[in-house]
Amino acid sequence: MEIIQVMEPVLSRNIQTGTEWAHQVKWDGIRGITYIENGNFHVLTRSGRERTDFYPEISDTVNLLSGKQAVLDGEIVVFDSENRPSFQRVLTRERLRTKSNLPVYLQKYPANYIIFDILFFNGRDLRNLPLEERLEILQTKMHKNAHITLTDSFPDGTQLFNLMRQKNYEGIVSKKKSSKYLAGKKHNQWFKTKILKKTLAVIGGLSWRAKSPNSLLLGIYENNNLIYIGNASLGLTQNDFHLLKDYSSTNAQPQSPFANLSKAKDTTWLQPILTCWVSYLEWTDGKSLRHPKILGFSKEQAQNADGKEFSI
């Protein structure tokens, strides 16, 4: 089985315009490549890690295919109580390593597979075909059920982006209809335009540089554990740093409050009490914030910092 290197959209602040573009919802999940051959089914992550046994909900993909062999590209998504894709929930599901706990996760974090491309069909390599042709094959050869579906394409990227903002989704992906399937990001064929979001975070530490406060160590609660999600300093003023310096002298603690970070150089650990709002572009695969910016301190209780996302 050839491990496929996936095609990744390039980040763009601008929405692509013109009839040569097809626009799709950017699903906030885990990339999943499915390999089907003669009734056998495998699902691998973008990095090539086998996860077949941990997502039984999407194993029916093999029965929904009108063919004997295929390689499909899509996103594994877990929806929240408001029917929005939740990266926090899908990452919790993806962290599962023992099948003994799988029944609980199946109930709490049911997975869905949203397919957006077909790379092989019945032994034929489709990657050099235009996207338009691949999508036609996908629509005719792949069926749907409650957990497995196909993403739609839309002609107006701006309209779709505004709708995603209203729904508090992640953003859109714009793809050239003529695009071949090219590994990696060295292309100008697929672009992602993301909606800036914010979340409530707990301040669990203060890092120092040359005896001055340098950045905040942030976390969110997951299963009653405070999980470190990154450092942030952008957005803080000199007055904020002076206040934080005074705050750290009275609210320090000897050990890290984070369940996943026990040591950090030149850091004062803080009691997990103070919260702040932080904006960011996206979550990384390593569960940290990309391009975080402190928007301001908050009076919200620390336990309310549960990773819920809000569009800005």
DRENDO-1510 file (C-alpha; in Angstrom, 1 decimal, always signed):
<recs>
REC; n; res; u; v; w
REC; 1; MET; +0.0; +0.0; +0.0 .
REC; 2; GLU; +1.5; +3.3; -1.2 .
REC; 3; ILE; +1.3; +6.0; +1.5 .
REC; 4; ILE; +0.0; +9.1; -0.1 .
REC; 5; GLN; +1.5; +12.5; +0.8 .
REC; 6; VAL; -1.5; +14.8; +1.0 .
REC; 7; MET; -2.0; +18.0; -0.9 .
REC; 8; GLU; -2.4; +20.9; +1.5 .
REC; 9; PRO; -4.0; +24.3; +1.0 .
REC; 10; VAL; -1.9; +27.4; +1.3 .
REC; 11; LEU; -3.0; +30.0; +3.8 .
REC; 12; SER; -4.3; +33.2; +2.2 .
REC; 13; ARG; -5.9; +36.3; +3.7 .
REC; 14; ASN; -7.7; +36.9; +0.5 .
REC; 15; ILE; -10.7; +35.0; -0.9 .
REC; 16; GLN; -10.1; +33.7; -4.4 .
REC; 17; THR; -12.5; +35.1; -7.1 .
REC; 18; GLY; -13.3; +34.0; -10.6 .
REC; 19; THR; -15.2; +31.1; -12.3 .
REC; 20; GLU; -12.0; +29.0; -12.3 .
REC; 21; TRP; -12.4; +28.4; -8.5 .
REC; 22; ALA; -14.5; +25.9; -6.5 .
REC; 23; HIS; -15.0; +26.8; -2.9 .
REC; 24; GLN; -15.6; +24.3; -0.1 .
REC; 25; VAL; -16.2; +24.4; +3.7 .
REC; 26; LYS; -12.9; +24.0; +5.7 .
REC; 27; TRP; -13.8; +21.3; +8.1 .
REC; 28; ASP; -12.1; +21.6; +11.5 .
REC; 29; GLY; -10.9; +18.0; +12.0 .
REC; 30; ILE; -8.2; +15.5; +11.5 .
REC; 31; ARG; -7.1; +14.7; +7.9 .
REC; 32; GLY; -8.0; +11.1; +7.1 .
REC; 33; ILE; -6.8; +9.1; +4.0 .
REC; 34; THR; -8.8; +5.9; +3.4 .
REC; 35; TYR; -7.4; +3.0; +1.4 .
REC; 36; ILE; -9.9; +0.5; +0.1 .
REC; 37; GLU; -9.0; -2.7; -1.7 .
REC; 38; ASN; -11.1; -5.9; -2.2 .
REC; 39; GLY; -13.2; -5.3; +0.9 .
REC; 40; ASN; -10.3; -4.3; +3.1 .
REC; 41; PHE; -10.3; -0.8; +4.7 .
REC; 42; HIS; -7.6; +1.3; +6.3 .
REC; 43; VAL; -7.6; +4.9; +7.5 .
REC; 44; LEU; -4.4; +6.8; +8.0 .
REC; 45; THR; -3.7; +10.3; +9.3 .
REC; 46; ARG; -1.8; +12.9; +7.3 .
REC; 47; SER; +1.5; +11.7; +8.9 .
REC; 48; GLY; +0.8; +8.1; +7.8 .
REC; 49; ARG; -0.3; +6.8; +11.2 .
REC; 50; GLU; -2.7; +3.8; +11.1 .
REC; 51; ARG; -6.0; +4.6; +12.9 .
REC; 52; THR; -8.4; +2.1; +11.4 .
REC; 53; ASP; -9.5; +0.3; +14.6 .
REC; 54; PHE; -10.1; +3.6; +16.4 .
REC; 55; TYR; -12.8; +4.9; +14.0 .
REC; 56; PRO; -15.2; +2.1; +13.4 .
REC; 57; GLU; -18.0; +4.5; +12.5 .
REC; 58; ILE; -16.3; +5.2; +9.2 .
REC; 59; SER; -15.4; +1.6; +8.3 .
REC; 60; ASP; -18.6; +1.5; +6.3 .
REC; 61; THR; -16.8; +3.6; +3.6 .
REC; 62; VAL; -15.8; +0.3; +2.0 .
REC; 63; ASN; -19.5; -0.7; +1.6 .
REC; 64; LEU; -20.5; +2.7; +0.2 .
REC; 65; LEU; -18.0; +2.6; -2.7 .
REC; 66; SER; -19.2; +1.4; -6.1 .
REC; 67; GLY; -15.9; -0.3; -6.9 .
REC; 68; LYS; -13.2; -2.7; -5.6 .
REC; 69; GLN; -10.4; -0.2; -5.0 .
REC; 70; ALA; -10.0; +3.4; -4.1 .
REC; 71; VAL; -8.0; +6.0; -2.2 .
REC; 72; LEU; -10.1; +8.8; -0.7 .
REC; 73; ASP; -9.0; +12.0; +0.9 .
REC; 74; GLY; -11.2; +13.7; +3.6 .
REC; 75; GLU; -11.5; +15.0; +7.1 .
REC; 76; ILE; -12.5; +13.2; +10.3 .
REC; 77; VAL; -14.8; +15.5; +12.2 .
REC; 78; VAL; -16.5; +15.5; +15.6 .
REC; 79; PHE; -19.5; +17.8; +16.0 .
REC; 80; ASP; -20.3; +19.7; +19.2 .
REC; 81; SER; -23.8; +20.1; +20.8 .
REC; 82; GLU; -24.5; +22.9; +18.4 .
REC; 83; ASN; -23.7; +20.8; +15.4 .
REC; 84; ARG; -20.4; +22.6; +14.7 .
REC; 85; PRO; -17.1; +20.9; +14.0 .
REC; 86; SER; -15.1; +20.9; +17.2 .
REC; 87; PHE; -11.3; +20.5; +16.9 .
REC; 88; GLN; -11.1; +20.1; +20.7 .
REC; 89; ARG; -13.4; +17.1; +20.5 .
REC; 90; VAL; -11.8; +15.4; +17.5 .
REC; 91; LEU; -8.4; +15.9; +19.1 .
REC; 92; THR; -9.7; +14.2; +22.3 .
REC; 93; ARG; -10.9; +11.4; +20.2 .
REC; 94; GLU; -7.6; +11.2; +18.2 .
REC; 95; ARG; -5.6; +10.9; +21.4 .
REC; 96; LEU; -7.3; +7.6; +22.3 .
REC; 97; ARG; -4.6; +4.9; +22.3 .
REC; 98; THR; -6.3; +1.9; +23.9 .
REC; 99; LYS; -9.4; +0.2; +22.4 .
REC; 100; SER; -10.7; -0.7; +25.9 .
REC; 101; ASN; -12.0; +2.9; +26.3 .
REC; 102; LEU; -13.4; +3.1; +22.7 .
REC; 103; PRO; -17.1; +2.4; +23.6 .
REC; 104; VAL; -17.1; +5.5; +25.8 .
REC; 105; TYR; -15.5; +7.7; +23.1 .
REC; 106; LEU; -17.9; +6.4; +20.5 .
REC; 107; GLN; -20.7; +7.7; +22.6 .
REC; 108; LYS; -19.2; +11.0; +23.7 .
REC; 109; TYR; -17.3; +11.9; +20.5 .
REC; 110; PRO; -18.8; +10.2; +17.5 .
REC; 111; ALA; -16.7; +10.6; +14.4 .
REC; 112; ASN; -17.8; +11.6; +10.9 .
REC; 113; TYR; -15.9; +11.3; +7.7 .
REC; 114; ILE; -16.3; +14.1; +5.1 .
REC; 115; ILE; -14.7; +13.1; +1.8 .
REC; 116; PHE; -13.5; +15.8; -0.6 .
REC; 117; ASP; -11.3; +14.0; -3.1 .
REC; 118; ILE; -10.6; +10.7; -4.8 .
REC; 119; LEU; -7.0; +9.8; -5.7 .
REC; 120; PHE; -7.3; +6.3; -7.1 .
REC; 121; PHE; -10.2; +4.2; -8.4 .
REC; 122; ASN; -10.2; +0.6; -9.4 .
REC; 123; GLY; -6.4; +0.7; -9.8 .
REC; 124; ARG; -6.4; +3.9; -11.9 .
REC; 125; ASP; -4.3; +6.9; -10.6 .
REC; 126; LEU; -6.5; +10.0; -10.8 .
REC; 127; ARG; -4.1; +12.5; -9.3 .
REC; 128; ASN; -3.2; +14.0; -12.7 .
REC; 129; LEU; -6.8; +14.6; -13.6 .
REC; 130; PRO; -8.4; +18.0; -13.1 .
REC; 131; LEU; -10.2; +18.5; -9.8 .
REC; 132; GLU; -13.5; +18.8; -11.6 .
REC; 133; GLU; -13.1; +15.4; -13.1 .
REC; 134; ARG; -12.1; +13.8; -9.8 .
REC; 135; LEU; -15.1; +15.3; -8.1 .
REC; 136; GLU; -17.4; +13.9; -10.8 .
REC; 137; ILE; -16.0; +10.4; -10.3 .
REC; 138; LEU; -16.3; +10.8; -6.5 .
REC; 139; GLN; -20.0; +11.8; -6.8 .
REC; 140; THR; -20.9; +8.9; -9.0 .
REC; 141; LYS; -18.8; +6.2; -7.2 .
REC; 142; MET; -19.2; +7.1; -3.5 .
REC; 143; HIS; -22.5; +6.9; -1.6 .
REC; 144; LYS; -23.3; +8.4; +1.8 .
REC; 145; ASN; -24.7; +7.4; +5.2 .
REC; 146; ALA; -25.2; +9.0; +8.6 .
REC; 147; HIS; -21.5; +9.2; +9.4 .
REC; 148; ILE; -19.9; +9.4; +5.9 .
REC; 149; THR; -20.7; +12.2; +3.4 .
REC; 150; LEU; -19.2; +14.2; +0.5 .
REC; 151; THR; -18.4; +17.9; +0.8 .
REC; 152; ASP; -20.1; +20.3; -1.5 .
REC; 153; SER; -18.5; +22.9; -3.8 .
REC; 154; PHE; -19.8; +26.5; -4.2 .
REC; 155; PRO; -19.2; +29.1; -6.9 .
REC; 156; ASP; -19.1; +32.2; -4.6 .
REC; 157; GLY; -16.2; +32.2; -2.1 .
REC; 158; THR; -17.2; +35.5; -0.4 .
REC; 159; GLN; -20.7; +34.3; +0.2 .
REC; 160; LEU; -19.6; +31.0; +1.6 .
REC; 161; PHE; -17.0; +32.7; +3.8 .
REC; 162; ASN; -19.6; +35.0; +5.3 .
REC; 163; LEU; -21.9; +32.1; +5.9 .
REC; 164; MET; -19.1; +30.2; +7.7 .
REC; 165; ARG; -18.5; +33.3; +9.9 .
REC; 166; GLN; -22.2; +33.3; +10.9 .
REC; 167; LYS; -22.0; +29.6; +11.7 .
REC; 168; ASN; -18.8; +30.0; +13.6 .
REC; 169; TYR; -17.0; +27.5; +11.4 .
REC; 170; GLU; -13.2; +27.5; +10.6 .
REC; 171; GLY; -13.2; +29.0; +7.1 .
REC; 172; ILE; -13.2; +28.0; +3.5 .
REC; 173; VAL; -10.9; +26.2; +1.0 .
REC; 174; SER; -10.7; +27.5; -2.5 .
REC; 175; LYS; -9.5; +25.1; -5.2 .
REC; 176; LYS; -8.8; +25.6; -8.9 .
REC; 177; LYS; -11.2; +23.4; -10.8 .
REC; 178; SER; -8.3; +22.5; -13.1 .
REC; 179; SER; -5.9; +21.5; -10.3 .
REC; 180; LYS; -4.0; +18.2; -10.2 .
REC; 181; TYR; -3.5; +16.5; -6.9 .
REC; 182; LEU; +0.0; +17.7; -5.9 .
REC; 183; ALA; +1.7; +16.6; -2.7 .
REC; 184; GLY; +2.5; +19.3; +0.0 .
REC; 185; LYS; +2.1; +23.0; -0.3 .
REC; 186; LYS; +4.4; +24.0; -3.1 .
REC; 187; HIS; +1.6; +25.1; -5.5 .
REC; 188; ASN; -0.9; +27.9; -6.1 .
REC; 189; GLN; -3.9; +25.7; -6.7 .
REC; 190; TRP; -5.6; +25.3; -3.3 .
REC; 191; PHE; -5.9; +28.1; -0.7 .
REC; 192; LYS; -7.5; +28.2; +2.7 .
REC; 193; THR; -9.0; +31.4; +4.1 .
REC; 194; LYS; -9.6; +31.2; +7.8 .
REC; 195; ILE; -11.9; +33.1; +10.2 .
REC; 196; LEU; -10.2; +34.6; +13.1 .
REC; 197; LYS; -11.4; +33.1; +16.4 .
REC; 198; LYS; -11.1; +33.6; +20.1 .
REC; 199; THR; -11.2; +31.4; +23.2 .
REC; 200; LEU; -11.0; +31.8; +26.9 .
REC; 201; ALA; -7.7; +30.7; +28.4 .
REC; 202; VAL; -6.2; +30.3; +31.8 .
REC; 203; ILE; -2.9; +32.0; +32.6 .
REC; 204; GLY; -0.8; +29.3; +34.3 .
REC; 205; GLY; +2.7; +30.8; +34.0 .
REC; 206; LEU; +4.8; +33.8; +33.3 .
REC; 207; SER; +8.0; +33.5; +31.3 .
REC; 208; TRP; +10.9; +35.9; +31.9 .
REC; 209; ARG; +13.7; +37.5; +29.8 .
REC; 210; ALA; +16.4; +39.6; +31.4 .
REC; 211; LYS; +14.4; +39.8; +34.6 .
REC; 212; SER; +11.3; +41.2; +32.8 .
REC; 213; PRO; +8.0; +39.4; +32.0 .
REC; 214; ASN; +8.1; +38.1; +28.5 .
REC; 215; SER; +5.0; +36.1; +27.7 .
REC; 216; LEU; +2.1; +34.2; +29.3 .
REC; 217; LEU; +1.7; +30.4; +29.4 .
REC; 218; LEU; -1.9; +29.6; +28.5 .
REC; 219; GLY; -4.1; +26.6; +29.1 .
REC; 220; ILE; -7.6; +25.2; +28.8 .
REC; 221; TYR; -9.4; +22.6; +30.8 .
REC; 222; GLU; -9.9; +19.1; +29.3 .
REC; 223; ASN; -11.4; +16.4; +31.4 .
REC; 224; ASN; -10.6; +18.5; +34.6 .
REC; 225; ASN; -6.9; +18.8; +33.6 .
REC; 226; LEU; -5.4; +22.1; +32.6 .
REC; 227; ILE; -3.7; +21.5; +29.2 .
REC; 228; TYR; -1.0; +23.9; +28.0 .
REC; 229; ILE; -1.8; +25.4; +24.6 .
REC; 230; GLY; +1.1; +27.8; +24.1 .
REC; 231; ASN; +2.7; +31.1; +25.0 .
REC; 232; ALA; +1.5; +34.5; +24.0 .
REC; 233; SER; +2.8; +38.1; +24.4 .
REC; 234; LEU; +1.3; +39.9; +21.4 .
REC; 235; GLY; -1.4; +42.3; +22.5 .
REC; 236; LEU; +0.1; +43.0; +26.0 .
REC; 237; THR; +1.2; +46.5; +26.9 .
REC; 238; GLN; +4.1; +47.5; +29.2 .
REC; 239; ASN; +1.5; +48.4; +31.8 .
REC; 240; ASP; +0.1; +44.9; +31.5 .
REC; 241; PHE; +3.6; +43.4; +32.1 .
REC; 242; HIS; +4.1; +45.6; +35.2 .
REC; 243; LEU; +0.7; +44.4; +36.6 .
REC; 244; LEU; +1.6; +40.8; +35.8 .
REC; 245; LYS; +5.0; +41.2; +37.5 .
REC; 246; ASP; +3.2; +42.3; +40.7 .
REC; 247; TYR; +0.5; +39.6; +40.3 .
REC; 248; SER; +3.2; +36.9; +40.0 .
REC; 249; SER; +4.7; +37.8; +43.3 .
REC; 250; THR; +1.5; +37.0; +45.2 .
REC; 251; ASN; +0.0; +34.2; +43.1 .
REC; 252; ALA; +3.1; +32.0; +42.3 .
REC; 253; GLN; +3.1; +28.3; +43.1 .
REC; 254; PRO; +6.1; +25.9; +43.1 .
REC; 255; GLN; +4.8; +23.4; +40.5 .
REC; 256; SER; +3.3; +23.6; +37.0 .
REC; 257; PRO; -0.5; +23.7; +36.9 .
REC; 258; PHE; -0.4; +22.1; +33.5 .
REC; 259; ALA; -1.0; +18.3; +33.1 .
REC; 260; ASN; +1.2; +18.2; +29.9 .
REC; 261; LEU; +4.0; +20.6; +30.8 .
REC; 262; SER; +6.1; +20.1; +33.9 .
REC; 263; LYS; +9.2; +22.2; +33.1 .
REC; 264; ALA; +9.8; +25.4; +31.4 .
REC; 265; LYS; +12.9; +27.6; +31.4 .
REC; 266; ASP; +12.8; +31.0; +33.2 .
REC; 267; THR; +9.2; +30.6; +34.1 .
REC; 268; THR; +7.1; +31.4; +37.2 .
REC; 269; TRP; +4.2; +29.0; +37.7 .
REC; 270; LEU; +1.0; +30.7; +38.7 .
REC; 271; GLN; -2.1; +29.6; +40.4 .
REC; 272; PRO; -4.7; +28.8; +37.6 .
REC; 273; ILE; -7.1; +31.6; +38.6 .
REC; 274; LEU; -6.7; +34.5; +36.1 .
REC; 275; THR; -8.2; +34.2; +32.7 .
REC; 276; CYS; -7.9; +36.1; +29.4 .
REC; 277; TRP; -9.4; +36.2; +26.0 .
REC; 278; VAL; -7.0; +35.2; +23.2 .
REC; 279; SER; -7.5; +35.4; +19.4 .
REC; 280; TYR; -5.8; +32.9; +17.1 .
REC; 281; LEU; -5.7; +31.7; +13.5 .
REC; 282; GLU; -6.0; +28.0; +14.1 .
REC; 283; TRP; -5.1; +25.0; +16.3 .
REC; 284; THR; -2.0; +23.1; +15.3 .
REC; 285; ASP; -1.9; +19.3; +15.2 .
REC; 286; GLY; +0.1; +19.5; +18.4 .
REC; 287; LYS; -2.9; +21.2; +20.1 .
REC; 288; SER; -1.4; +24.6; +20.5 .
REC; 289; LEU; -2.6; +28.0; +19.2 .
REC; 290; ARG; -1.2; +29.4; +16.0 .
REC; 291; HIS; -0.6; +33.2; +16.0 .
REC; 292; PRO; -2.2; +33.9; +19.4 .
REC; 293; LYS; -2.9; +37.4; +20.5 .
REC; 294; ILE; -4.1; +38.5; +24.0 .
REC; 295; LEU; -7.3; +40.5; +23.6 .
REC; 296; GLY; -7.7; +41.3; +27.3 .
REC; 297; PHE; -8.0; +39.9; +30.8 .
REC; 298; SER; -11.3; +38.4; +31.8 .
REC; 299; LYS; -13.5; +38.0; +34.9 .
REC; 300; GLU; -14.6; +34.6; +33.7 .
REC; 301; GLN; -13.9; +31.6; +36.0 .
REC; 302; ALA; -11.0; +29.4; +35.1 .
REC; 303; GLN; -13.1; +26.3; +34.8 .
REC; 304; ASN; -15.1; +28.1; +32.0 .
REC; 305; ALA; -11.9; +27.9; +29.8 .
REC; 306; ASP; -13.0; +24.7; +28.1 .
REC; 307; GLY; -11.7; +25.4; +24.5 .
REC; 308; LYS; -15.0; +26.7; +23.1 .
REC; 309; GLU; -14.4; +28.8; +20.1 .
REC; 310; PHE; -16.0; +32.2; +19.2 .
REC; 311; SER; -15.8; +34.0; +15.8 .
REC; 312; ILE; -14.5; +37.5; +15.9 .
</recs>
